[in-house]
Structure formats: C-alpha cells, structure tokens
Amino acid sequence: MPEPARDRWLILRLSALGDVINALPVLYALRRAKPTAFLGWCVEDRAADLVTSQKAVDRVHVFPRRRWSRALRHPVGALRVVREAAGYFREIRAAGYTTLLDLQGNLKSGLHGLLTGVPDRIGFVRGLEVEGNHFFTTRHLVPEVASRNRLEKNLGLLRVLGIPFDPAAPAYIPPETEGAIVESWLTAHDIASGQVVIFSPGASRLWRDKRWPTACYAELGDRLSASHGLTPFVFWGPGERPLAEAVAAGMHRRALVADEPWPLPRLAALAARARLFVGSDSAPLHLVGLMRVPSVALFGPTDPDLFNPPGGMSLVARSAVPYPHPTRRILRRNPSPRSMPALTVEEVLRVAERALAMRQP
C-alpha cells in the first residue's frame, strides 16, 4: 500500500550526467517549497551517485541501464530484464506518487513516465521537448525563463508552478563522508584549503572535440602555480587517466593526479575547498557551477548560452577561431562553434585572473 502523504513528487531525469546535475536545483527548490513532501527521483545507474548522496531526496529509483543493456544480448538475460523491469515499475507505483516532473523531455522519459502510473505528469510544451514526449505527459508548460540555458529551463518550469528558486541557496551539498576523505587527502599532500586549482581535461567519448590540449593545461598549471601558489589537481573519469597524467607530466611544477577515479561527489567536496576550477563543457563543470565555485569554462563546439552554468561564477573562455568543418551534430548544438586547440593559454589565463579575483584566499 502507498504511504499516506499529501504531496508525493517524482522527478524524472534519467541521464546524462551533466543534465542530471542541472536538474538538482529543482530538487532543492521543491524541498524548500514543500518541506513535508515526499520527493523521489528516477535516474540511470551511471548518474545515481549524484542523487543518492543528497539528503533532500527521500527515495531514488535507480534504472540499471548498463546492466540491462548487457543482459539483453542473450535470451535468458532478456527474460530476467523483463521480470526486473516489472518489479522496478511496481516499486515506483507502490510509492503512490501524485505528481511527476519530466525534465528529460524525450521519448525515453515519456514512456518511462507513463509506466510509472503517476496520474499528473508535467512536461514541456510541444516544441520544447523532442521525439513526441508531449504525447506521454498530461500537463504541458512553457517555462517562465528569459534565457535558453538548460538549467534555467528546468527552473522556469517550477516558476510556472509557483515554486520559487533562491539562487543563493545550496543546489548541491557534498556528502560529509566525501568531505572527510578530501580533508585527509589534503593533509596527506600538505596542501592548505584554498590552495588548489582543479583541472578537468576530459569530456565524453562522443564529444572529444570539447577537450582543450593537455599541453595547454600543463602550461596554465605552471603559470598559476608560479603566480598564485596554487597546486593543480587533475581530475579524471573512466578512461581519462592518460589525459590527466599527460597534463601532470607536461608541468615543471607540482601537480596531483588521483590513483583511482574519484566519484563526482568527492570532486564536489574538493571544489568546496578549492580556489579555482578550469574545465570544458562536461559534468564536472556543471557540478562545480552549482556550488558557486569560481570557474573558467572552456567552450568550443558547444554553445555557452545553452550550457554554461548560470549565476556569474563561471566565466567563459572561448576562441575566436571558427571550428573547422563542423558536423551536423555540432551545428545542432551551436550554430557558431569555435576551435578548442585555437584557444590560447594567454586567453584562458586572463579569464582565470578575473575568476580568482572573485574568491580571495
């Protein structure tokens, strides 16, 4: 039987990492506006840690896409997936949610929302969603927002519903356990809080052209170390360790690379103690943006108007050189793409100096 409650909201944002991060402010706005409500979230396994680490959510329904995708390659596995999927949706239905917010707005999330059985399914109006998502939602809203930014679009949906968002309030809180790990790590490496600059040179395999050259990161690290006494920590995710090691190897001064990949909540805990973040349009940039850490956002093939974290703490560094031979996929995201290799260290350093001035040691 469903647990009795007046308000039971389900956030539906399954993927990708950066988009799940951009939905986290919705969770916090809902929690502040509805402190007694029961809040749930449907999210894919790859991004689950970001949501399960937050005390603002009451229940997280993890959609095990990677495991099920592997199992579907074999007939026996396919039968197991059918049984497990039925159980997954039964669990959601049993929670008795009354309202669903579809922040993904595509066919996958539309079908997902329909199978949850939630009666009131709120989504974006036709034209602001894709793949016929509006056929699966019961209320179609036009976000109250002046910009095209993805995070602002999510919050604009809440404004239509009369739910306010305080930009000065927390939108992501790193777990205390990760904070303790980071404190121990800083002590072990004899680094004071506020003397770290985080570099994030990676990007997804699909968007490798968003990466800035490792030699440029290395030169930037040496110059920031010499002028501000900062120690670069080079963050890396799955498959990105060679990138991080190349940055560190190219530096003449000290740089740190973790022995194993850090989960994003741990990166957030370090960001809370860092002086500056430098990285391209990827999940780490968006997560750090929620924490209002001074950042240099390196943009090339994607559009900063759409993807740069709002709030004024993420300053854009962008080359003036057009992207050579952009594909249709890139032009759909940005009608004026720029070249990442053409972005100079001098240009990034000028932006970094402005960002550093926003948070003095």
C-alpha positions in Angstrom: 0.0 0.0 0.0 1.3 3.5 -0.7 2.5 5.5 2.2 -0.1 8.3 3.1 1.1 11.8 2.1 -0.5 14.9 0.7 2.3 15.7 -1.7 4.4 13.0 -3.4 6.6 14.3 -6.2 8.7 12.2 -8.6 11.5 13.9 -10.6 12.2 12.1 -13.9 15.7 12.9 -15.2 17.4 9.6 -16.2 20.6 10.9 -17.9 23.1 12.2 -18.9 25.5 13.2 -16.1 25.5 16.9 -16.9 21.8 17.0 -17.4 21.1 15.2 -14.1 23.3 17.8 -12.4 21.3 20.6 -14.0 18.2 19.0 -12.5 19.5 19.0 -8.9 18.4 22.6 -8.3 14.8 21.5 -9.0 15.1 19.0 -6.1 16.3 21.7 -3.7 13.7 24.2 -4.8 11.0 21.6 -4.3 12.4 20.6 -0.8 12.4 24.3 0.3 8.9 25.0 -1.1 7.5 21.7 0.2 9.4 20.7 3.3 6.9 17.9 4.3 6.5 16.4 0.8 7.9 13.0 -0.2 10.4 13.5 -3.1 11.5 10.7 -5.3 13.8 10.6 -8.4 14.2 8.2 -11.3 17.8 8.1 -12.6 20.1 5.8 -14.5 22.8 3.9 -12.7 25.7 6.0 -14.2 24.4 9.2 -12.5 22.8 7.6 -9.4 25.6 8.6 -7.0 24.9 12.3 -7.6 21.3 11.9 -6.4 21.6 9.2 -3.8 24.2 11.3 -2.0 21.6 14.1 -1.4 19.6 14.2 1.8 16.9 16.3 0.1 15.6 13.3 -1.7 13.5 10.6 0.1 13.8 7.8 -2.4 15.9 7.1 -5.5 14.7 4.6 -8.1 17.8 3.5 -10.0 17.2 2.4 -13.6 20.1 -0.1 -14.2 20.5 0.7 -17.9 24.1 -0.6 -18.2 23.4 -4.0 -16.6 20.2 -4.5 -18.5 21.8 -3.5 -21.8 24.4 -6.2 -21.4 21.7 -8.8 -20.3 19.5 -8.1 -23.4 22.2 -9.5 -25.6 21.2 -13.0 -24.5 17.7 -14.7 -24.5 17.9 -15.8 -20.8 19.1 -12.3 -19.8 16.3 -10.7 -21.7 13.7 -12.7 -19.7 15.4 -11.6 -16.5 15.3 -8.0 -17.6 11.6 -8.2 -18.3 11.0 -9.6 -14.7 13.3 -7.0 -13.1 11.7 -4.1 -15.1 8.3 -5.1 -14.0 9.5 -5.1 -10.4 11.1 -1.7 -10.9 7.9 -0.1 -12.1 5.9 -1.9 -9.4 8.1 -0.3 -6.8 7.5 3.2 -8.2 3.7 2.6 -8.5 3.7 1.4 -4.8 5.2 4.7 -3.7 2.0 6.4 -4.6 3.4 9.5 -6.3 0.8 12.1 -7.3 2.9 14.4 -9.5 5.8 13.7 -11.9 8.2 16.3 -13.4 9.6 15.1 -16.7 12.8 17.2 -17.0 14.2 15.0 -19.8 11.5 15.6 -22.4 12.2 12.8 -24.9 10.6 9.5 -25.9 12.6 7.5 -23.4 11.4 9.6 -20.5 7.9 9.9 -21.8 7.5 6.1 -21.9 9.2 5.8 -18.5 6.7 8.3 -17.0 3.7 6.6 -18.5 4.8 3.2 -17.0 5.2 4.8 -13.5 1.4 5.2 -13.3 1.7 8.7 -11.9 -1.6 10.5 -12.8 -0.3 14.1 -13.0 2.7 14.1 -15.4 4.1 17.6 -16.1 6.4 18.2 -19.1 7.5 20.8 -21.5 5.1 22.2 -24.2 5.4 20.8 -27.7 8.4 22.3 -29.4 10.4 22.4 -26.2 10.6 18.6 -26.0 11.6 16.0 -28.6 10.5 12.7 -30.0 6.9 13.2 -29.2 7.4 13.4 -25.4 4.3 15.6 -25.1 2.0 12.6 -26.0 3.0 11.0 -22.7 2.6 13.9 -20.3 -0.7 15.2 -19.0 0.3 18.9 -18.5 2.4 20.9 -20.9 4.0 24.0 -19.6 6.0 26.8 -21.1 9.0 27.6 -18.8 9.0 31.1 -17.4 12.5 31.9 -18.4 14.3 34.6 -20.3 17.4 32.6 -21.5 18.0 29.4 -23.4 20.2 27.9 -20.7 19.3 24.2 -19.8 19.4 24.8 -16.0 17.3 27.9 -16.3 14.8 26.0 -18.5 14.3 23.4 -15.7 13.8 26.2 -13.0 11.5 28.0 -15.4 9.1 25.0 -15.2 9.0 25.4 -11.4 8.2 29.1 -11.7 5.1 28.4 -13.8 4.0 26.1 -10.9 4.5 28.9 -8.4 7.6 27.3 -6.8 10.4 29.9 -6.2 14.1 29.3 -6.5 16.7 31.1 -4.4 19.9 31.4 -6.4 21.9 32.0 -3.2 20.6 28.8 -1.6 22.6 25.4 -1.9 21.8 23.4 -5.0 24.2 20.6 -4.2 25.7 19.6 -0.8 28.7 17.2 -0.9 28.3 14.2 1.5 30.1 14.6 4.8 31.9 11.3 4.2 33.4 12.6 1.0 34.4 15.8 2.8 36.3 13.8 5.4 38.1 11.9 2.7 39.1 15.1 0.9 40.4 16.7 4.2 42.6 13.6 4.8 43.8 13.8 1.2 44.7 17.5 1.5 46.6 16.8 4.8 48.5 13.9 3.3 49.7 16.0 0.4 50.4 19.0 2.7 48.0 21.4 0.8 46.1 24.1 2.6 42.4 24.5 1.8 42.0 27.2 -0.8 45.3 26.5 -2.5 44.1 24.0 -5.1 43.1 24.6 -8.7 41.1 21.8 -10.2 41.7 20.9 -13.9 39.2 18.7 -15.7 40.6 17.9 -19.1 38.2 15.1 -20.1 34.9 15.0 -22.0 32.7 12.2 -23.1 33.9 10.0 -26.0 31.1 11.4 -28.2 32.3 14.9 -27.5 36.1 14.6 -27.5 36.4 17.8 -29.6 35.4 19.7 -26.4 38.8 18.9 -24.9 41.5 21.5 -24.6 45.0 20.3 -25.4 46.9 18.7 -22.4 50.0 20.8 -23.2 47.8 24.0 -22.7 46.6 22.7 -19.3 50.2 22.0 -18.3 51.4 25.5 -19.2 48.4 27.1 -17.4 49.2 25.0 -14.3 52.8 26.1 -14.2 51.8 29.7 -14.6 49.0 29.6 -11.9 51.4 27.8 -9.6 54.1 30.4 -10.1 51.9 33.5 -9.8 49.4 32.3 -7.1 51.0 29.3 -5.4 48.2 27.0 -6.5 48.6 23.3 -6.8 46.8 21.7 -9.7 44.7 18.6 -9.1 43.9 16.9 -12.4 40.6 15.2 -12.2 39.8 12.2 -14.4 36.9 9.9 -15.0 36.6 6.5 -16.7 39.1 6.1 -19.5 40.6 9.5 -18.9 43.6 8.7 -16.7 46.1 9.1 -19.6 44.8 12.6 -20.2 45.3 13.6 -16.6 48.8 12.0 -16.5 49.8 13.8 -19.6 48.8 17.2 -18.0 50.9 16.4 -14.9 53.8 15.1 -16.9 53.9 18.2 -19.0 54.2 20.5 -16.0 57.5 21.7 -14.5 55.9 22.3 -11.1 53.9 20.0 -8.8 50.6 18.6 -9.9 48.5 15.8 -8.4 46.6 13.0 -10.1 44.5 10.6 -8.1 45.5 6.9 -8.2 41.9 5.9 -8.8 38.9 7.7 -10.4 37.1 10.0 -7.9 33.3 9.9 -7.8 31.7 13.2 -8.6 30.5 13.8 -5.0 34.2 13.7 -3.9 35.2 16.1 -6.6 32.4 18.4 -5.3 33.8 18.1 -1.8 37.3 19.2 -3.1 35.7 22.0 -5.1 34.2 23.4 -1.9 37.8 23.8 -0.7 39.4 24.9 -4.0 40.3 28.3 -5.2 39.5 27.8 -8.9 38.2 25.2 -11.4 39.1 25.0 -15.1 37.4 22.6 -17.5 35.4 22.2 -20.6 31.6 21.8 -21.0 31.2 18.5 -19.1 29.6 17.1 -15.9 32.4 18.4 -13.5 31.9 22.0 -14.8 28.1 21.8 -14.2 28.5 20.2 -10.7 31.1 22.8 -9.6 28.8 25.5 -11.0 26.0 24.5 -8.6 28.4 25.2 -5.7 29.3 28.7 -6.9 33.0 28.0 -7.1 34.9 30.5 -9.3 35.4 28.7 -12.6 36.8 29.1 -16.1 34.5 27.3 -18.6 36.3 26.4 -21.8 33.9 26.4 -24.7 34.4 25.4 -28.4 31.9 23.2 -30.3 29.0 23.7 -27.8 27.1 26.9 -27.0 27.9 28.7 -23.7 24.4 30.4 -23.8 22.9 26.9 -23.5 25.4 25.1 -21.3 27.5 27.5 -19.2 26.4 27.3 -15.5 24.4 30.5 -14.7 25.0 32.6 -11.7 28.0 34.7 -12.7 30.7 32.4 -11.1 31.5 30.5 -14.3 33.4 32.7 -16.7 33.7 31.7 -20.3 36.9 31.4 -22.2 36.3 30.9 -25.9 38.4 31.1 -29.0 37.6 33.5 -31.8 38.6 30.9 -34.4 35.7 29.0 -36.1 35.5 25.3 -35.7 36.9 23.6 -38.8 34.3 21.6 -40.8 31.6 21.3 -38.2 29.3 18.3 -38.5 25.6 18.5 -38.5 25.6 17.1 -34.9 27.7 20.0 -33.7 25.7 22.6 -35.6 22.5 21.4 -34.0 24.1 22.3 -30.6 25.8 25.5 -31.7 25.4 27.5 -34.9 28.7 29.2 -34.3 31.1 26.6 -33.0 34.7 27.5 -32.2 38.0 25.6 -32.2 39.3 24.3 -28.9 43.0 24.0 -30.0 43.0 27.6 -31.1 42.1 28.8 -27.6 45.4 30.1 -26.2 46.8 29.8 -22.7 47.0 33.6 -22.6 43.3 33.9 -23.3 42.4 31.4 -20.6 44.9 32.9 -18.1 43.2 36.3 -18.5 39.8 34.8 -17.6 41.4 32.8 -14.8 42.7 36.0 -13.2 39.2 37.5 -13.2 37.8 34.3 -11.7 40.4 34.3 -9.0 39.6 37.8 -8.0 36.0 36.6 -7.1 37.4 34.4 -4.2 40.4 35.8 -2.4 42.4 33.3 -0.2 
